[in-house]
């Protein structure tokens, strides 16, 4: 059978680092409060000339370099983002143009913080269906542009950045020892819309709007939803938490990450955590974490890796792959 195998990875971050201390000058908060409740120490904030597309293109170029491929080798680009450069065209098309690609096709996926997981599942289907051989899967965000910087419950949480993977079609034997994506589990439930949303849009207010969140409600649902899709991924492949080499979660909140790992029986030393460095970068958080852990040698060829995320909507999902 055909598998979607990771060929390369890359990341891109804005130049500016914003520490918790800087936030103390903007809203009534403290470094101690932010660290205790979220695990975040700093985040990156996009400056003039830095956009979702520019960050996404830089991450894509890094992933291509890591894979030893040229832009011409790619026949599909999927960009997961909730903060596109424009309402249309898709940010993926903008990135395609920046990379100098004039063939194939490109489109965006919008599932908020679960976007990269959704994009991975979509890329896997295109590869297994024979419509693409090499896919750039990108998560890119500039959430700082939709934050209310007077709302201390949200502005301390989010940051900007982009990460990317190159997926390539390869033959497998249909076993869990195969390299590549082994299973994807996706969920959504629109009844939770009011718990995490942006209060604007072209069809409603005609404005971009700001992010609004009921933090306690999101936290209350997060661990259970994450556990649901991870256990479904284990069931689909006949694997267990003991077989897992790495859990790479969406980097939203350290307490959610630790709580999910504990409930699943996954040792914390097997969990990749970058929320302290990046904050919550929504769809960019998983590929950024992958780039850090694969770049420093923790994630190695043949490792069994679980990706999981939950985002506004609610959406949630997991992808189990062998690196």
C-alpha positions in Angstrom: 0.0 0.0 0.0 1.0 3.7 -0.4 2.1 5.6 2.7 2.6 9.3 3.2 6.1 9.4 4.6 7.8 12.5 6.2 10.7 13.5 4.0 11.6 16.8 5.5 10.7 19.4 8.2 11.1 23.2 8.7 10.1 26.2 10.8 10.0 29.9 10.7 9.5 32.4 13.5 9.2 36.2 13.6 12.2 38.3 14.6 10.5 39.8 17.7 10.4 37.9 21.0 7.8 39.1 23.5 8.4 38.0 27.1 5.9 37.8 29.9 7.6 40.8 31.5 6.6 43.0 28.5 3.0 41.9 28.9 3.1 43.2 32.5 3.3 46.7 30.9 0.2 46.1 28.7 -2.3 44.4 31.0 -2.7 43.5 34.7 -0.8 40.2 34.8 2.6 38.8 36.0 5.2 36.5 34.7 4.5 34.2 37.7 0.8 34.1 36.9 1.3 33.3 33.3 3.9 30.6 33.9 1.9 28.9 36.7 -1.3 28.7 34.7 0.1 28.1 31.2 3.8 27.2 31.2 4.4 30.0 28.7 7.6 32.2 29.2 7.7 34.0 25.8 6.1 34.1 22.4 7.1 35.5 18.9 5.2 38.4 17.5 5.1 39.2 13.7 6.4 42.7 12.8 6.1 44.9 9.7 6.4 42.8 6.5 6.0 39.5 8.4 2.7 37.8 7.5 1.2 34.3 7.6 2.3 33.7 4.0 5.8 35.0 4.4 6.3 32.9 7.5 4.7 29.9 5.8 6.9 30.2 2.8 10.0 30.4 4.9 9.0 27.3 6.8 8.3 25.5 3.5 11.7 26.5 2.1 13.4 25.1 5.2 11.4 21.9 4.9 12.4 21.5 1.3 16.1 22.1 2.1 15.9 19.5 4.9 14.3 17.1 2.5 16.9 17.8 -0.2 14.2 18.7 -2.7 13.4 21.7 -4.9 10.1 23.6 -5.1 9.5 22.0 -8.5 9.3 18.6 -6.8 6.1 19.6 -5.0 2.7 19.0 -6.6 0.3 20.0 -3.7 0.5 22.6 -0.9 -2.0 22.5 2.0 -1.8 25.4 4.5 -3.6 25.2 7.8 -4.3 28.7 9.1 -7.0 30.8 10.8 -5.2 34.1 10.1 -4.8 34.3 6.3 -3.1 37.2 4.6 -6.4 37.9 2.7 -10.0 36.6 2.8 -9.0 35.2 -0.6 -7.0 33.9 -2.4 -5.9 31.1 -0.1 -2.6 31.7 1.8 -1.5 28.4 0.2 -1.7 29.9 -3.2 0.3 32.9 -2.0 3.0 30.6 -0.6 2.9 28.6 -3.9 3.7 31.8 -5.8 6.4 32.8 -3.3 8.1 29.4 -3.9 8.0 29.9 -7.6 5.7 26.9 -8.2 3.4 27.2 -11.2 2.1 23.6 -11.4 0.0 21.4 -9.2 -2.6 22.9 -6.8 -2.8 24.6 -3.4 -5.5 25.3 -0.8 -6.1 26.2 2.8 -7.6 24.2 5.6 -9.4 26.0 8.5 -9.8 24.0 11.7 -8.2 26.5 14.0 -5.7 24.8 16.4 -6.5 21.4 14.9 -5.7 22.7 11.5 -2.4 21.0 11.0 -3.8 17.6 12.1 -6.7 18.1 9.6 -4.1 19.1 6.9 -2.0 16.0 7.6 -5.1 13.8 7.3 -6.0 15.5 4.0 -2.5 15.2 2.5 -2.4 11.5 3.5 -5.7 10.9 1.5 -4.4 12.7 -1.6 -1.2 10.7 -1.5 -2.9 7.4 -0.9 -5.5 8.3 -3.6 -2.7 8.9 -6.1 -3.5 12.6 -6.7 -0.2 13.8 -5.3 3.3 12.4 -4.8 4.9 15.1 -2.7 2.9 17.5 -0.5 4.0 20.5 1.5 1.8 20.5 4.7 2.1 23.9 6.4 0.8 25.4 9.6 1.2 29.1 9.7 -0.4 31.8 11.9 -0.2 35.4 12.9 -2.6 35.3 15.9 -1.2 38.5 17.3 -3.2 40.3 14.6 -6.6 39.1 16.0 -5.9 39.5 19.7 -7.5 42.1 21.9 -4.4 43.4 23.7 -6.5 44.7 26.6 -7.9 41.2 27.3 -5.5 39.6 29.8 -7.2 36.2 29.6 -6.2 35.8 25.9 -3.4 38.1 24.9 -0.9 36.3 27.1 -1.5 32.9 25.5 -0.9 33.3 21.7 2.0 33.8 19.4 3.0 33.7 15.7 5.0 31.3 13.6 5.0 28.6 11.0 6.1 25.0 10.5 6.1 22.6 7.6 6.5 19.0 6.6 7.2 17.5 3.2 5.2 14.3 2.8 6.2 11.9 0.1 4.4 8.8 -1.4 6.3 5.5 -0.5 5.3 1.9 -0.6 4.5 0.2 2.6 3.4 -3.3 3.7 0.2 -2.3 5.5 1.7 -2.9 8.9 2.4 -0.6 11.9 6.1 -1.0 11.2 5.6 1.0 7.9 7.0 4.5 7.9 4.5 7.2 7.3 0.9 8.1 8.4 -0.7 5.0 10.0 -4.1 6.5 10.9 -5.9 9.8 11.3 -8.8 10.5 13.7 -10.8 13.7 13.3 -13.8 15.1 15.2 -15.8 18.3 15.5 -18.8 19.6 17.4 -20.3 23.0 16.6 -22.3 23.2 19.8 -19.2 24.5 21.5 -18.8 27.5 19.1 -19.3 30.2 21.7 -16.5 28.9 23.9 -13.7 29.8 21.5 -14.3 32.0 18.5 -13.5 35.3 16.7 -16.2 38.0 17.0 -16.0 39.1 13.4 -15.9 38.1 9.8 -16.7 39.1 6.2 -20.3 37.8 6.3 -21.3 39.1 9.7 -19.5 42.3 10.8 -17.4 43.0 7.8 -14.4 43.2 10.1 -11.6 40.9 11.2 -12.7 40.8 14.8 -10.9 39.6 17.9 -10.4 36.2 19.5 -12.8 35.5 22.4 -12.5 32.5 24.7 -14.1 30.9 27.8 -10.9 29.5 29.2 -12.3 27.3 31.9 -14.8 25.7 29.5 -12.1 25.0 26.9 -9.9 23.4 29.6 -12.8 21.4 30.9 -13.4 19.7 27.6 -9.8 19.5 26.3 -8.3 16.5 28.1 -11.3 14.3 27.4 -11.5 15.2 23.7 -7.8 14.7 23.2 -7.9 11.3 25.0 -10.8 10.3 22.8 -8.9 10.6 19.5 -5.6 9.3 20.8 -7.3 6.1 22.1 -9.1 5.8 18.7 -5.8 6.0 16.9 -4.3 3.3 19.1 -7.4 1.1 18.6 -7.2 1.6 14.8 -3.6 0.4 14.6 -3.5 -2.1 17.4 -0.9 -0.1 19.3 -0.7 1.2 22.8 0.8 4.1 24.8 3.7 1.7 25.6 4.6 1.5 21.8 4.7 5.3 21.5 8.1 7.0 21.2 6.8 10.6 21.2 3.6 12.5 21.8 3.7 15.9 20.0 0.6 17.8 21.2 -0.8 21.1 20.3 1.0 23.6 22.4 -1.9 25.4 24.1 -1.3 25.1 27.8 1.2 23.1 29.8 -1.5 21.9 32.2 -3.6 20.5 29.4 -0.5 18.7 27.9 0.5 17.2 31.3 -3.1 16.2 32.1 -3.6 14.4 28.8 -0.3 12.6 29.0 -1.1 11.5 32.6 -4.6 10.2 31.7 -3.2 8.2 28.8 -0.3 6.8 30.8 2.3 8.5 28.6 5.5 9.4 30.5 6.3 13.1 30.4 9.8 12.4 29.1 8.0 11.2 25.9 6.1 14.4 25.4 7.5 17.2 23.3 6.8 20.6 24.9 7.6 24.0 23.3 4.7 26.0 24.7 7.3 27.7 27.0 9.1 29.1 23.9 6.3 29.7 21.4 3.1 30.2 23.3 0.0 28.9 21.5 0.6 29.3 17.8 -2.6 27.5 16.8 -2.2 25.5 13.6 1.6 26.2 13.6 2.2 24.7 17.0 2.6 21.0 16.1 4.9 21.5 13.1 7.0 24.0 15.1 7.3 21.4 17.9 8.2 18.7 15.4 10.9 20.9 13.9 12.4 21.5 17.3 12.4 17.8 18.4 13.5 16.4 15.0 16.1 19.1 14.7 17.7 18.3 18.0 17.7 14.6 17.3 15.0 13.5 19.7 12.6 12.3 17.0 14.5 9.8 14.8 13.7 7.7 11.8 11.5 4.8 12.7 10.0 6.4 15.9 6.3 6.1 16.5 4.9 9.6 16.9 1.4 10.8 17.9 0.2 14.3 16.9 -2.9 15.7 18.6 -4.8 18.9 18.8 -8.0 20.6 19.8 -9.3 23.9 18.6 -12.2 26.3 18.2 -15.4 24.9 16.9 -14.7 22.6 18.7 -12.5 20.6 16.4 -10.1 17.9 17.6 -8.0 15.1 16.1 -4.9 12.9 16.1 -2.5 11.5 13.6 -0.3 8.5 14.4 2.8 8.2 12.1 6.1 6.4 12.0 8.8 9.0 11.4 
